[in-house]
Amino acid sequence: MKIKNLIQNQNSKLIAAMVVMVSFLATSCSDDDDNNNGDNQTISLFASNNSNGNITVYDVTSSQDIMTKTLMTTSTAADGIYYNKSTESVFQASRSGNNLEGFLNVDNLVNGTAINVGVTGTSDMMSPREVAVSGNLFVVADNADVDGDTNTPDGRLYVYTMANGSFSLRNVITTNFKLWGITFNGNDLYAVVDATNELAVFTNFLSNTTTTTLNASKRIAIEGIIRTHGITYDAGSDVLVMTDIALASNGQDDGGFHVIENFTNKLNATSNGGTLALSSQTRVAGSSTLLGNPVDVAYDANTQTVYIAEAGNGGGRILAFNNIGSGGNLVPFYNSALASASSVYLSNN
């Protein structure tokens, strides 16, 4: 009996030790998987420019290592840019061609690759700027004067349908203010009112299917901004970011950007024609920021990082800011020359 009990005790200890070892290995593998996923997680920032019309791709790892490549296009100037990761396709508004152009299967292309237009568009626009996308509908903001009277600012929103390898013009919306940056929040379109510090909201924008003139559903001023250009909105974090180019004639260091958290409630609490107070925002500006004419912006909510297309300072740059905190005269953690940078779009891979 003593020998039998001894064997049973030894077997119990061996089984317990094996359970602990299996548990340890399972936990270790789980931690390794999580760490590997974090280390391998990348985002891709796509940038266009008005210098040569090529597309620059910045692959950013979680450790903030950034690799770049340039894809060569036939455009000589471009602005608004958009990337669809499900089809590995990038689109931009060509200012040299005044049309939308799409490039397919770009993910595995190497630096310096010449890319051909895979989705073609008609030349309808006069001065295309930002692009906003909802499903297969592409909206382009055009800031050319519509009626020839510079005393009555106006602009156009061109709405295109993408299907069967081409863009077709669905309708054109004329606005009673100059346009630049645009972005969607669900069915609503947010648009900057160029040459001012204002934000315009078009509720259920895409329900307007005819060519017409349309007034904004709401317009508010953003205190602290002199002249806005770039805008982006992240629905998951409810954060809106807008840029301030300040004096367009000074392209060196008088620009900035504003981060507005809990934006939906703040927008709803601001009356039509009212002002969203600077105290409800975080402003980044100053000589250390290298912000002169920040014409477009992208936002990574996971890392709370702001990416800027800076058109003026140093001839053009791509800048990135994190640890924004209470704002102020921050130094960008990333600064890369890109002549006449015009637009940025962020994709989480």
N, C-alpha and C positions, 0 to 999 in steps of 0.2 A: 504493500500500500504506500509506504514511504517513497519507494522508487517511482511508482505511478504518479503520486502527487508531485514529485520533483519534476518529472517529465512534463506534466501538465503546466506547472508554473513556468518552466523554461519556454514552453511553446507559447504561453500567453505573453511573456515578455518579448519573445521574438515577433509575434504578430503585432503587438503594440508598437515596437520599434519600426516595423515595416510601415504601419499606418502613418507614423510621424514622418518617416522618410518620404512616402508618397505625397503626403500633404505638403511637405517642404518643397518637393520638386514641382508640384502643381502650382504652388504659390509663386515660386521662382520663375516658372515659365510664364505665368500670367503677367508678372511684373516686367519680364523681358519683352513680352509682346507689346505691352503698353508703351514701354520706352522706345521700342523700335518704331511703333506707329508714330510716336511723337517726333522721333528723329527723322523719319522719312516723310513726314507731312510737309508739303510744299504748297505755296501759292504762286500764281503766275500773274504778273502785272504786264499788261499790254499797253504800249504807248505809241501814239502817232505824232507827227511833226509837220511843220510847214516849211521845213528846209529842203527835204528831198522826197517826202512822201513814203518813206520806208516804215516798216513796223519793227519796233524794238520790243523784245520779250525779256522780262526780268523774272527768273525763277528764284523764289525766296524760300529757304528752309526755315525750320523753327528756330534754328540757332542764328538766324539773320545773315547767313551766308547767301550771297546773291550772285547768280550766274546770268550772263546776258547773251543774247544772240539777236542778229538783225536779219529780217526777211525783206528782200528787195522787191519793190513793186514798180509798176510802170507809172504810177502817179508821181507828181513832183511836189505836191503839197496835199496834206490831209488833216482832218480834224477828228470829229467824234469817232470812237472806236468801241467795239463790242466783241466778246468772245463767247462761243457756245461750246462748252466742254463735252457735251454728249455727242456732238458731231466733229469735234476738234477743228472748228472753223472760226476764223476771225473776219470781222467786217469793219469797214471804215468808210467815212464820208470823204470822198475825194474832192478837194477844193480845186484841183487842176482840171478835173473832168466834170465837176458839179453833179456827181452822181454817187450812188451807193455801190460798193464793190465788196464781194465776198471771196474769201480764199479758203479752200477745203483741205482737211487732213494735214494740219500744220504742226502737230505736236512733235513729231520725230524728225522734223527738218533741222538741218545743221546751220550754223552761222554762215551768212552770206548767200543762202539759197535764194534764187530768183523764183518768185511765186507767180503763177498765172491766175487771173480772175476766173473763179468757178461759178460765181453767182453774179450776173450782170444786171445793171440798172440803167434806166434812161437818164439823159442829161436834162433835168428839169429845173434845178436850183440855180441860185445866183451867188450865194455866199453861205454854204452849209457849215454849221458848227457842230453842236453836240448831237449825239444819237441816244435815244431811249427805246427799249425793246420790250414788247409784251407778246409772248407767243410768236406767231409768224408775222406780227405787225411791227414795223420799224418806223419810228418817228424821228425826223430830222429838223432841228431848229435852224432857220435861215435868218440871218440878221441884216440882209440887204433891205434898203428902203423900198417900200411897196408902191407908194403913190407919187414918188418924186418930190414930196414936200418934206424937207428935213425938219420943219417946225412941228410936224405931227408924227412922232415916232410910231413905227409899226414894224411888224415882222410876219413871218410865215412859219407854220408847222406843216411839213410835208409828211403824209402818212402813206407808207408803202406796204404792200402785201408781198411776202416772199413765198414763191411756189414754183416748182419745176425748174429750178436752176436760174430763176430771174426775179427781179423786183418789178412790180407793177404799181403805178401810182393810184392809190385808192381815192384820196381827196386831199385838199389843201385848206388849212385853217389859217385865216388872217387874224392877227392880234393887234391891239391898239397900243402896243409897246414894243420896243426893240428886244430881241431875244438873244440868248447865248446858251447857258447850261440848262438842261432838262433832265428829269429823272422820274420814274414811276414809283408810286406807293399804291400797290394794288391797281385799282382802276383809275385812280387819280393821278394827274400829271402835275408835278411841281416844276416851275420855270422861273429862272432869274429874270428880273426886269433890268435889262442892260442899261448902263449909264446911271443907275440908281443903287440904293441899298435895299431894294424891295424883292419880295418873294411873291409869286402869283400861283394860285391853285386852280386847276381846272378839274372839277368833280366829274367823274365818269367820262373822262375825255374821249375815249374811243367809241362811245355811243354816238358821237357826232360823225356821221358817215358821208355827209355831203360837203362840197366845197362852199365855204361860208365864212363870215366874220363872226368871231366869238369873243365875248368878254370873259375875263377870269371870274370864277366863282367867288374868289377872295384874294385880296392883296394886303400884305402887311410889310412894314419896314423892319429891318434887322438893325437895332441900335449898335453903333460901333463900326459898321461897315460904311465905307465911302462909295465904292463901286464894286458890285459883285459880278463874277463870271462863272465860277465853277460851283457845282452842287452835286451831292450824292446823299442817298438815304438808305439806311439799313433797317428793314422792318423788324428783324429778330431782336435787335437791341433798342429799337425806336430812337436811333441817333441820326440827326441830320447834320451835315457838314457843308458850309458855304465858304467860298474864298472871297477875299477883298483885294482887288488889284490897286486900290487907292487911286493915285494919279496915273493915268495911262501913259503920260509923257515921261514918268520916272520909272524905269524898268529895273532899278537896283535893289532897294531894300525897304520900301515903304508899304509893302503888302502884308497880308496875314491870312489867317483862316479862323473860322468860328465853329466850335463843336457845341451842338445843342442836344443834350440828353432829355429823355422823357418828352420828345418833341411833340407828339400828338396832343397831349394835354396842354402844352404851352401854346400850340397853334390854336386849339379850340378856345383857349382862354383869352386870346388876342382878337379883338374885334376887327371887322373889315375896315381897312384904312388905319388901323392902330399900329403900335410899335411893340415889338418883343424886346424887353429890356436887356441891356448888356449884362446885368446882374444874374440873368437866367442862362447865360452862355459862358463858354470858356474861349478866350481869344489868345491866339498865338501870333506874335508879331515882334519885329525888332531887327536890328542889323545882323544879329547872330543867326537868324533864321534863313537868310539868303532869299527871302521872299520879296520879290519886286512886282512881278505880274503873274501871280498864280492863277492860271486860266482854267485849270480843271483839277479835280480831286477824286480820290478813291479811299475807301475806309474798310479796314479789316477789324470787325467787331471782336473776333477771338483774341487778338493781341492788342486791341485798341491802338492800332497804328494808322496814321494818316499818310497817304501818298499824294504828292503834288506834281502836276506838270507846270513847271516854272518857265515862262516864255521869255522873261527879261533879264534876270540876273545872270551875268556871265555869258549871255547869248542864248541861254536855255539850259535847264537842268531837270532831272528827276530827283526829288527830295522825299525823304521819309522821316516821320517823327513818331516816337513813342514816349511813354512815361510823361504824358502831357500834363497830368495833375491839374494845377490851377492855371496853366498856360504861361504866357509871358514870352520873354526873349530866348527861346529854346534853340539849341544847336541840333540840326538834323543828324540822325545816326547814319543816314545814307545820303550821299551827294554824288550824282553822276551826270556828266555833261551830256546833253541832248539838244542840239541846236534847234531853236524855235519849237520846243516841246509844246504840244497843243491839246492833247487829250490822254487820259489814262482810264483803264478798266481793270478791275481786280477779279480774279477767278480763284476760288478755293478748290484745289485738286483732290 
